[in-house]
Amino acid sequence: MLKNIFYTFFLLLVITTNISCKKNYLSYTTTEGSYYSKQVWYSDRNTRSFLNDTYNGLSTPTSSAGATTLASRYNIDGNGAMLSEGSDEAICSNPSSLMYNFFNGGWGATNLIDNNYPVMYNYIRRTNMFLANVGTSAVYPASDTIELKSEAYFLRAFFYFELLKRYGGVAIITKVLAPTDDLNLPRNTYNEVVSQIIKDCDSAVVGLPLWNGVLGNTYDSLTWDDGARGRATQTAALALKCRTLLYAASPLNNPSSDLSKWQAAADVAKQIIQFNVHGLLTSSDYSNYWDYDVSAVTYNKEVIFATSALQTNSIDQHNAPIGYNTASGLCNPTQELVDAFETNKGFPIFDSRSGYNPQNPYFRRDPRLAYFILFNGTSYKGRAVQTFQGGLDNVATNILSTKTGYYMRKFLSESATWNSTPNVSRRRPWIIFRYAEILLNYAEALNEAQGPVQGVYDAMNTLRSRVQLPAIASGISQDSMRIRIQNERRVELCFEEHRFFDIRRWKQGNTYLNGIILGMNIVKSGSVLTYTPVTVGARVWNDRNYFYPFDQAEIYKNPKLVQNSGY
């Protein structure tokens, strides 16, 4: 069984330094500089460390500088912004944030945001290098090689998916390129990249443990312990396969509406469900799902795969309301997102049966609203949040005051502190795959493939019952169920980098990312609060934004790299 130790930081630093600073990220080598290839592959420890370091790519280095820390998931623009602020979920309170370029027409080939292209290929090259050398390396016992290779296949598939969802078809490279090779590589098609990801996922499943310690058909008593959580598993590889197939079946990438593609995604989701090794947290545990102290077991049954957990309070400092220890309050949820949460009767707020009161707008709502969003009156860190005009968290002279009347709560800790007495006792993994997504994937794919059959209701109502929402009554149409599923994804997975890409794969950019942005203006007079929805901004959509632009510098370097349409 794979050793459960991440080896010394110094060794990883040396390896990384000598493979990441080369001029062409497609063809660096380990023989350049002071650290030589034989020193990696002729050592069991160094070989494992090379793979361990490759896991850094899971944090998705999203800043333009190519940072590879966990915080980059919460730091798209280098100043603490999140990808949700480039969708209809939220806006950034910092008016100079690069996130505004996503929807003000400024995003283009020479004005990049979230540019993962060169960094992902760096990590793809690492996996290719590892796969080319591990078979003749000094790994001991040699039987561990199967498991190590399976991890590398998973990682390569993950890195290609990160490219696929952003850029569409990209060049498939599965060998180690030398500086003397022709590096002017054309793009493969979208479907060809999908096939490569699926192939790598299937290769990964062969040698990985199923989360509960099953390796293939043989029971292995050595399960992933806490020190190894964050490593690939069979269910993680299947979750990646499922998400890839779901994207491939979606309208943006499936113009012929091939129902077999939807069925393929549903089949993989069902396989994960039938393994019965993952499940949903209880309602009482769910509210603290993203908050762990340093002594906690970080990964629970709902987590299928996550990055390693780091101790950090930057997430809280960037996103807590401004009245708390001079936090920045960057992520401001939109009124559109708040309105997507049903009432506790199980109806949308615009339905006459919902019981919604616009002058008591947060009363008797889906409990997830309070779990995920800080609204006026919410209890947080020992006091009520004040987003009414002139409140502690809405000060006109503070440029970072909420633009919408809301702040993000998901991911934040009641215990984290910062400023003069920082407390970094909180553990922060980025949860990449969780069981709730699998249920939603299954419901969506099965509904598209077969209509609202019983399995669709079962998946949706299992998720809704966790927060005591009424079950969806049987007998609705496929179109109506599609709307319910899409809204359930919007609510359940908010701020987790799904909505940004869901809107695109559904080809709904013009619907959700074109027009005004609403917030809530709250005026307090004595003890009376008056709530008025107000326009707080606007978005402009262009169909070219369904995919990211390639950096114009990459086009100049590689004449065979064809730019995405419209840029």
C-alpha positions as CSV (number, residue, x, y, z in Angstrom):
1,M,0.0,0.0,0.0
2,L,1.2,3.5,-0.8
3,K,3.1,5.1,2.0
4,N,1.1,7.8,3.7
5,I,3.8,10.4,4.2
6,F,4.3,13.6,2.2
7,Y,8.1,13.8,2.2
8,T,10.3,16.7,3.1
9,F,9.5,20.2,1.9
10,F,13.1,20.8,1.0
11,L,13.1,18.0,-1.5
12,L,9.9,19.1,-3.1
13,L,11.2,22.6,-3.4
14,V,14.3,21.5,-5.1
15,I,12.4,19.3,-7.6
16,T,9.8,22.0,-8.3
17,T,12.5,24.7,-8.7
18,N,14.3,22.7,-11.3
19,I,11.3,21.7,-13.4
20,S,9.1,24.8,-13.4
21,C,11.3,27.7,-14.4
22,K,12.1,26.6,-17.9
23,K,11.1,28.8,-20.8
24,N,8.8,26.2,-22.5
25,Y,6.5,24.4,-20.1
26,L,5.9,21.6,-22.7
27,S,9.5,20.5,-22.7
28,Y,11.3,21.2,-19.5
29,T,13.5,18.3,-18.2
30,T,14.7,17.1,-14.8
31,T,18.3,17.0,-16.0
32,E,18.6,20.8,-16.2
33,G,20.0,22.6,-13.2
34,S,21.5,21.0,-10.1
35,Y,19.0,18.2,-9.5
36,Y,19.3,15.3,-11.9
37,S,16.8,12.7,-13.1
38,K,18.6,9.8,-11.6
39,Q,18.3,11.4,-8.2
40,V,14.5,11.3,-8.6
41,W,13.9,7.9,-10.1
42,Y,16.7,6.0,-8.4
43,S,15.2,6.7,-5.0
44,D,11.9,5.4,-3.6
45,R,11.4,8.5,-1.5
46,N,12.2,10.9,-4.3
47,T,9.9,9.1,-6.8
48,R,7.0,9.3,-4.4
49,S,7.8,12.9,-3.6
50,F,7.7,13.8,-7.3
51,L,4.1,12.4,-7.4
52,N,3.2,14.0,-4.1
53,D,4.3,17.4,-5.5
54,T,2.1,16.9,-8.6
55,Y,-0.9,17.0,-6.3
56,N,-0.3,20.7,-5.9
57,G,-2.0,21.2,-9.3
58,L,-5.3,20.2,-7.8
59,S,-5.6,23.6,-6.1
60,T,-5.9,25.0,-9.6
61,P,-3.4,27.8,-9.9
62,T,-5.8,30.4,-10.9
63,S,-3.9,33.7,-10.4
64,S,-2.1,35.1,-13.4
65,A,1.1,34.5,-11.5
66,G,0.4,30.8,-11.5
67,A,0.3,30.4,-7.7
68,T,-0.1,26.8,-6.6
69,T,-1.5,27.3,-3.1
70,L,-4.9,26.2,-1.8
71,A,-5.8,29.8,-1.4
72,S,-5.8,30.3,-5.2
73,R,-9.3,28.7,-5.3
74,Y,-10.4,31.7,-3.2
75,N,-8.1,34.1,-4.9
76,I,-8.8,34.3,-8.7
77,D,-7.7,37.9,-9.2
78,G,-4.7,37.9,-6.8
79,N,-6.7,40.0,-4.3
80,G,-9.1,37.4,-2.7
81,A,-11.9,37.2,-5.3
82,M,-13.6,34.0,-6.2
83,L,-14.9,32.6,-9.5
84,S,-18.5,32.9,-8.4
85,E,-18.0,36.7,-8.6
86,G,-17.7,36.2,-12.4
87,S,-21.1,34.5,-12.6
88,D,-24.6,35.5,-11.4
89,E,-23.9,34.3,-7.9
90,A,-22.1,37.3,-6.6
91,I,-20.2,40.5,-7.3
92,C,-16.9,41.6,-5.8
93,S,-17.1,44.5,-3.4
94,N,-13.6,45.6,-4.6
95,P,-14.4,47.9,-7.6
96,S,-11.0,47.5,-9.1
97,S,-11.1,43.6,-9.1
98,L,-10.3,41.9,-12.3
99,M,-13.5,39.9,-11.9
100,Y,-15.5,42.7,-13.5
101,N,-13.7,41.9,-16.8
102,F,-15.7,38.7,-17.0
103,F,-18.9,40.6,-17.6
104,N,-18.0,44.2,-18.7
105,G,-16.7,43.2,-22.2
106,G,-13.1,43.5,-21.2
107,W,-12.2,39.8,-21.1
108,G,-10.1,38.8,-24.1
109,A,-6.9,37.2,-25.4
110,T,-4.8,40.1,-24.1
111,N,-6.8,40.6,-20.9
112,L,-6.8,37.2,-19.2
113,I,-8.5,36.0,-16.0
114,D,-8.1,32.6,-14.5
115,N,-5.5,31.6,-17.1
116,N,-4.7,28.0,-16.3
117,Y,-3.4,27.0,-19.7
118,P,0.4,27.0,-19.2
119,V,0.2,25.8,-15.6
120,M,-2.0,22.8,-16.3
121,Y,0.4,21.7,-19.1
122,N,3.2,21.9,-16.6
123,Y,1.4,19.5,-14.4
124,I,0.4,17.3,-17.3
125,R,4.0,17.1,-18.2
126,R,4.8,16.0,-14.6
127,T,2.3,13.2,-14.9
128,N,3.7,12.1,-18.2
129,M,7.2,12.1,-16.8
130,F,6.1,10.1,-13.8
131,L,4.3,7.5,-15.9
132,A,7.3,7.2,-18.2
133,N,9.7,6.5,-15.4
134,V,8.0,4.9,-12.4
135,G,8.0,1.4,-14.0
136,T,11.8,1.3,-13.8
137,S,12.2,3.4,-10.7
138,A,13.3,2.4,-7.2
139,V,9.8,2.2,-5.8
140,Y,9.6,-0.3,-3.0
141,P,7.8,-2.5,-2.8
142,A,7.5,-2.8,-6.5
143,S,3.8,-3.7,-6.2
144,D,3.1,-0.1,-5.2
145,T,3.8,0.9,-8.8
146,I,0.3,0.0,-9.9
147,E,-1.2,2.3,-7.3
148,L,1.2,5.1,-8.0
149,K,0.5,5.0,-11.7
150,S,-3.2,5.0,-11.1
151,E,-2.8,8.2,-9.1
152,A,-0.9,9.8,-11.9
153,Y,-3.6,8.8,-14.4
154,F,-6.2,10.4,-12.2
155,L,-4.2,13.6,-11.9
156,R,-3.6,13.8,-15.6
157,A,-7.3,13.4,-16.3
158,F,-8.1,16.1,-13.7
159,F,-5.7,18.5,-15.3
160,Y,-7.1,17.9,-18.8
161,F,-10.6,18.5,-17.5
162,E,-9.6,21.8,-16.0
163,L,-8.4,22.8,-19.5
164,L,-11.5,21.2,-21.3
165,K,-14.1,23.1,-19.3
166,R,-12.3,26.4,-19.9
167,Y,-10.9,26.2,-23.4
168,G,-12.7,23.3,-25.1
169,G,-10.5,21.1,-27.3
170,V,-6.7,21.3,-26.5
171,A,-3.7,19.4,-27.6
172,I,-3.5,15.9,-26.1
173,I,0.0,15.1,-24.9
174,T,0.6,11.8,-23.3
175,K,4.4,11.5,-23.6
176,V,7.4,13.5,-22.4
177,L,8.3,16.0,-25.1
178,A,11.9,17.0,-25.6
179,P,13.1,20.5,-26.5
180,T,14.0,19.1,-29.9
181,D,10.4,17.9,-30.6
182,D,8.0,19.8,-32.7
183,L,6.0,21.8,-30.1
184,N,3.7,23.4,-32.6
185,L,0.8,21.1,-31.7
186,P,-2.7,21.5,-33.1
187,R,-5.8,21.3,-30.9
188,N,-7.6,18.0,-30.5
189,T,-11.4,18.1,-30.7
190,Y,-13.5,18.5,-27.6
191,N,-14.7,14.9,-27.9
192,E,-11.2,13.6,-28.3
193,V,-10.1,15.3,-25.1
194,V,-13.2,13.8,-23.4
195,S,-12.2,10.3,-24.6
196,Q,-8.7,10.8,-23.2
197,I,-10.0,11.9,-19.8
198,I,-12.3,8.9,-19.7
199,K,-9.5,6.6,-20.7
200,D,-7.3,8.0,-17.9
201,C,-10.1,7.7,-15.4
202,D,-10.6,4.1,-16.3
203,S,-6.9,3.4,-16.0
204,A,-6.9,5.1,-12.6
205,V,-9.7,2.9,-11.2
206,V,-7.7,-0.2,-11.8
207,G,-5.2,0.4,-9.1
208,L,-6.8,2.8,-6.6
209,P,-8.5,1.9,-3.3
210,L,-12.3,2.4,-3.1
211,W,-12.6,4.9,-0.3
212,N,-13.4,2.2,2.3
213,G,-10.2,0.2,1.5
214,V,-11.3,-2.1,-1.3
215,L,-8.6,-2.4,-4.0
216,G,-10.1,-3.9,-7.1
217,N,-11.8,-7.1,-6.0
218,T,-9.4,-7.7,-3.1
219,Y,-10.0,-6.3,0.4
220,D,-7.0,-4.4,1.7
221,S,-7.1,-3.8,5.5
222,L,-4.8,-0.7,5.1
223,T,-7.3,2.0,4.3
224,W,-6.5,5.6,3.5
225,D,-5.8,7.1,6.9
226,D,-6.0,10.8,7.8
227,G,-2.5,11.4,6.6
228,A,-3.3,10.2,3.1
229,R,-6.7,11.8,2.7
230,G,-6.5,14.0,-0.4
231,R,-5.1,11.2,-2.5
232,A,-7.0,9.7,-5.4
233,T,-9.5,6.9,-4.9
234,Q,-11.8,4.9,-7.2
235,T,-14.8,7.0,-6.4
236,A,-12.8,10.2,-7.0
237,A,-11.8,8.9,-10.5
238,L,-15.5,7.9,-11.2
239,A,-16.7,11.3,-10.0
240,L,-14.3,13.0,-12.4
241,K,-15.5,10.7,-15.2
242,C,-19.1,11.5,-14.3
243,R,-18.6,15.2,-14.4
244,T,-16.7,15.0,-17.7
245,L,-19.5,13.0,-19.3
246,L,-22.1,15.4,-17.9
247,Y,-20.3,18.3,-19.5
248,A,-19.9,16.4,-22.8
249,A,-23.7,15.6,-22.8
250,S,-24.7,19.2,-22.2
251,P,-26.2,21.5,-24.9
252,L,-23.0,23.5,-25.4
253,N,-21.0,20.4,-26.3
254,N,-23.7,18.1,-27.6
255,P,-25.4,20.0,-30.4
256,S,-27.1,16.9,-31.8
257,S,-28.8,16.2,-28.4
258,D,-27.4,12.6,-28.4
259,L,-29.3,11.0,-25.5
260,S,-26.8,8.3,-25.1
261,K,-24.3,10.8,-23.8
262,W,-26.7,11.7,-21.0
263,Q,-27.3,8.1,-20.2
264,A,-23.5,7.5,-20.0
265,A,-23.2,10.2,-17.4
266,A,-26.2,8.8,-15.5
267,D,-24.7,5.3,-15.5
268,V,-21.4,6.4,-13.9
269,A,-23.3,8.5,-11.2
270,K,-25.4,5.4,-10.4
271,Q,-22.3,3.3,-10.1
272,I,-21.0,5.7,-7.4
273,I,-24.3,5.7,-5.6
274,Q,-24.5,1.9,-5.7
275,F,-21.0,1.6,-4.1
276,N,-22.8,2.9,-1.0
277,V,-19.5,4.2,0.6
278,H,-20.5,7.9,0.4
279,G,-23.6,9.7,1.6
280,L,-25.0,13.0,2.8
281,L,-24.2,14.6,6.1
282,T,-27.0,15.1,8.5
283,S,-28.7,18.5,8.7
284,S,-27.0,19.3,12.0
285,D,-23.5,18.5,10.6
286,Y,-24.1,20.1,7.3
287,S,-24.0,23.7,8.5
288,N,-20.4,23.3,9.5
289,Y,-19.4,21.2,6.5
290,W,-16.6,23.5,5.3
291,D,-15.2,24.4,8.7
292,Y,-12.7,22.1,10.6
293,D,-10.4,22.7,13.5
294,V,-6.8,21.3,13.3
295,S,-7.7,18.2,15.3
296,A,-10.8,17.3,13.3
297,V,-11.0,14.4,10.8
298,T,-11.2,16.6,7.7
299,Y,-12.9,14.2,5.3
300,N,-16.3,12.8,6.0
301,K,-18.6,10.5,4.1
302,E,-19.9,13.3,1.9
303,V,-16.5,14.2,0.7
304,I,-15.5,12.1,-2.3
305,F,-12.3,14.0,-3.1
306,A,-10.6,17.2,-1.8
307,T,-7.3,18.9,-1.7
308,S,-5.1,18.4,1.3
309,A,-6.1,20.7,4.2
310,L,-4.0,23.7,5.0
311,Q,-4.3,26.0,8.0
312,T,-5.4,29.4,6.8
313,N,-7.7,32.3,7.8
314,S,-7.3,34.3,4.6
315,I,-10.7,33.0,3.3
316,D,-12.4,34.5,6.3
317,Q,-10.4,37.7,6.2
318,H,-11.2,38.2,2.5
319,N,-14.9,37.4,2.8
320,A,-16.4,38.1,6.2
321,P,-18.4,41.3,6.6
322,I,-16.5,44.5,7.0
323,G,-17.6,45.1,10.5
324,Y,-15.7,42.0,11.8
325,N,-12.1,42.8,12.6
326,T,-11.8,44.9,9.4
327,A,-12.5,42.0,7.1
328,S,-12.7,42.7,3.4
329,G,-16.2,41.3,2.7
330,L,-15.4,40.7,-1.0
331,C,-17.9,38.1,-2.1
332,N,-21.4,39.8,-2.2
333,P,-24.1,37.3,-3.2
334,T,-26.7,38.7,-5.6
335,Q,-30.4,39.1,-5.0
336,E,-30.9,36.7,-7.9
337,L,-29.1,34.0,-5.9
338,V,-31.0,34.7,-2.7
339,D,-34.3,34.6,-4.6
340,A,-33.4,31.1,-5.9
341,F,-33.8,29.7,-2.4
342,E,-37.3,28.4,-1.9
343,T,-39.5,28.9,1.2
344,N,-39.7,26.0,3.6
345,K,-43.0,25.1,2.0
346,G,-41.0,23.9,-1.0
347,F,-42.1,26.6,-3.5
348,P,-40.2,29.3,-5.2
349,I,-40.8,32.8,-3.7
350,F,-42.7,34.0,-6.7
351,D,-45.3,31.1,-6.3
352,S,-48.4,32.3,-4.5
353,R,-48.3,29.1,-2.4
354,S,-44.9,29.9,-1.0
355,G,-46.0,32.2,1.8
356,Y,-43.2,34.6,0.9
357,N,-43.3,38.1,2.5
358,P,-41.2,40.7,0.7
359,Q,-41.0,42.7,3.9
360,N,-39.8,39.7,6.0
361,P,-37.9,38.1,3.1
362,Y,-35.7,35.7,5.0
363,F,-38.4,34.2,7.2
364,R,-39.1,30.5,6.8
365,R,-36.8,30.0,3.8
366,D,-34.8,26.9,2.7
367,P,-32.3,26.5,5.7
368,R,-29.4,26.5,3.2
369,L,-29.9,30.3,2.8
370,A,-28.7,30.9,6.3
371,Y,-26.0,28.2,5.9
372,F,-24.5,29.8,2.8
373,I,-25.3,33.5,2.9
374,L,-25.0,36.2,5.6
375,F,-28.1,38.5,5.4
376,N,-29.3,41.2,7.7
377,G,-30.0,39.8,11.1
378,T,-28.0,36.6,10.7
379,S,-26.1,35.6,13.8
380,Y,-22.3,35.5,13.0
381,K,-19.4,35.4,15.4
382,G,-21.6,36.5,18.4
383,R,-23.6,39.3,16.9
384,A,-26.2,40.0,14.3
385,V,-25.1,41.0,10.8
386,Q,-26.1,44.6,10.0
387,T,-26.4,45.2,6.3
388,F,-29.1,48.0,6.6
389,Q,-27.9,51.4,5.6
390,G,-25.5,52.7,8.2
391,G,-25.2,49.3,9.9
392,L,-21.9,48.0,11.1
393,D,-21.5,46.0,7.9
394,N,-22.8,48.7,5.5
395,V,-20.8,51.8,6.0
396,A,-21.1,54.3,3.2
397,T,-17.5,55.6,3.6
398,N,-16.1,52.0,3.3
399,I,-15.4,51.2,-0.3
400,L,-15.6,47.5,0.5
401,S,-19.1,47.6,2.0
402,T,-21.5,45.1,0.5
403,K,-22.8,46.1,-2.8
404,T,-25.8,43.8,-2.6
405,G,-26.8,43.7,1.1
406,Y,-25.3,40.3,1.5
407,Y,-22.0,38.5,2.3
408,M,-21.0,34.9,1.6
409,R,-21.1,32.6,4.6
410,K,-20.1,29.2,3.0
411,F,-16.5,28.3,3.8
412,L,-16.3,30.8,6.7
413,S,-15.5,29.8,10.3
414,E,-17.1,31.2,13.5
415,S,-13.8,30.6,15.2
416,A,-11.3,32.1,12.8
417,T,-9.7,35.4,13.7
418,W,-7.2,37.7,12.0
419,N,-5.9,41.3,12.2
420,S,-3.9,41.8,15.4
421,T,-4.4,38.3,16.9
422,P,-4.6,35.9,13.9
423,N,-5.8,32.4,14.5
424,V,-5.0,29.9,11.8
425,S,-6.3,26.9,13.7
426,R,-8.9,26.2,11.0
427,R,-8.3,23.6,8.3
428,R,-9.3,24.4,4.7
429,P,-9.5,21.8,2.0
430,W,-11.1,22.7,-1.3
431,I,-13.7,20.0,-1.8
432,I,-13.6,19.0,-5.4
433,F,-16.2,16.2,-5.5
434,R,-18.9,15.6,-3.0
435,Y,-21.8,13.2,-2.9
436,A,-24.5,15.9,-3.3
437,E,-23.1,16.7,-6.7
438,I,-23.3,13.0,-7.7
439,L,-27.0,13.0,-6.8
440,L,-27.5,16.2,-8.9
441,N,-25.5,14.8,-11.8
442,Y,-27.6,11.6,-11.7
443,A,-30.9,13.5,-11.6
444,E,-29.9,15.8,-14.4
445,A,-28.5,13.2,-16.7
446,L,-31.3,10.6,-16.1
447,N,-34.0,13.3,-16.6
448,E,-32.4,14.2,-20.0
449,A,-31.9,10.6,-21.1
450,Q,-35.3,9.2,-19.9
451,G,-37.5,11.9,-18.5
452,P,-38.6,12.3,-14.9
453,V,-38.5,8.6,-14.0
454,Q,-38.4,7.5,-10.4
455,G,-34.7,7.6,-10.0
456,V,-34.8,11.4,-10.8
457,Y,-37.3,12.0,-8.0
458,D,-35.3,9.8,-5.6
459,A,-32.0,11.7,-6.1
460,M,-33.6,15.1,-5.8
461,N,-35.8,14.3,-2.8
462,T,-32.9,12.6,-1.0
463,L,-31.0,15.9,-1.2
464,R,-34.0,18.0,-0.3
465,S,-34.9,15.9,2.7
466,R,-31.5,16.6,4.3
467,V,-32.8,20.2,4.9
468,Q,-36.4,19.2,5.5
469,L,-37.7,20.6,2.3
470,P,-40.9,18.9,1.0
471,A,-40.4,16.2,-1.7
472,I,-41.1,17.2,-5.3
473,A,-44.5,15.8,-6.1
474,S,-44.6,13.2,-8.9
475,G,-46.1,13.8,-12.3
476,I,-44.3,16.9,-13.5
477,S,-43.0,17.2,-17.0
478,Q,-39.4,16.8,-18.1
479,D,-39.0,20.5,-18.8
480,S,-40.4,21.3,-15.3
481,M,-38.0,18.8,-13.7
482,R,-35.1,20.3,-15.6
483,I,-35.9,23.7,-14.1
484,R,-36.1,22.2,-10.6
485,I,-32.8,20.3,-11.0
486,Q,-31.0,23.4,-12.4
487,N,-32.2,25.5,-9.5
488,E,-31.3,22.8,-7.0
489,R,-27.7,22.8,-8.3
490,R,-27.7,26.6,-8.1
491,V,-28.6,26.5,-4.4
492,E,-26.8,23.5,-3.2
493,L,-23.5,24.1,-5.0
494,C,-23.3,27.8,-4.8
495,F,-19.8,29.4,-4.6
496,E,-18.2,26.0,-5.4
497,E,-17.2,26.9,-9.0
498,H,-20.1,25.0,-10.5
499,R,-22.5,27.8,-11.5
500,F,-19.9,29.6,-13.6
501,F,-19.5,26.6,-15.8
502,D,-23.1,25.2,-15.5
503,I,-24.5,28.4,-17.2
504,R,-22.0,27.9,-20.0
505,R,-22.6,24.2,-20.6
506,W,-26.4,24.8,-20.6
507,K,-25.9,27.6,-23.1
508,Q,-27.8,30.0,-20.8
509,G,-25.3,32.9,-20.9
510,N,-27.7,35.3,-22.4
511,T,-30.3,34.4,-19.9
512,Y,-28.3,34.8,-16.7
513,L,-25.2,36.8,-17.6
514,N,-26.8,39.6,-19.6
515,G,-28.7,42.4,-17.9
516,I,-29.0,44.1,-14.5
517,I,-27.7,42.7,-11.2
518,L,-30.0,43.1,-8.2
519,G,-29.3,43.6,-4.5
520,M,-31.3,44.5,-1.4
521,N,-31.5,48.0,0.0
522,I,-32.5,47.9,3.7
523,V,-33.5,51.1,5.6
524,K,-33.9,51.0,9.3
525,S,-36.3,53.5,10.9
526,G,-36.5,52.9,14.7
527,S,-37.2,49.2,14.9
528,V,-38.8,49.0,11.5
529,L,-36.9,47.6,8.5
530,T,-37.9,48.3,4.9
531,Y,-36.6,46.0,2.2
532,T,-36.4,47.2,-1.4
533,P,-34.7,45.3,-4.3
534,V,-32.4,47.7,-6.2
535,T,-30.1,47.5,-9.3
536,V,-26.5,47.4,-8.2
537,G,-24.8,46.8,-11.6
538,A,-25.1,45.2,-15.0
539,R,-23.6,42.4,-17.1
540,V,-22.9,42.2,-20.8
541,W,-22.8,38.8,-22.4
542,N,-21.1,37.7,-25.6
543,D,-21.4,34.2,-27.0
544,R,-17.6,34.0,-27.4
545,N,-17.5,33.8,-23.6
546,Y,-18.8,30.2,-23.6
547,F,-15.1,29.3,-23.7
548,Y,-12.0,31.1,-22.4
549,P,-9.7,32.8,-24.8
550,F,-6.2,31.5,-25.3
551,D,-3.5,33.9,-24.4
552,Q,-2.5,35.8,-27.5
553,A,1.1,35.1,-26.6
554,E,0.4,31.4,-26.9
555,I,-1.0,31.9,-30.4
556,Y,2.1,33.7,-31.4
557,K,4.3,30.9,-30.1
558,N,2.3,28.1,-31.7
559,P,0.8,29.0,-35.1
560,K,-1.2,25.7,-35.0
561,L,-3.1,26.8,-31.9
562,V,-6.4,28.1,-33.3
563,Q,-8.0,30.8,-31.1
564,N,-11.5,30.2,-29.8
565,S,-14.2,31.8,-31.9
566,G,-14.8,35.5,-31.4
567,Y,-11.6,36.5,-29.7
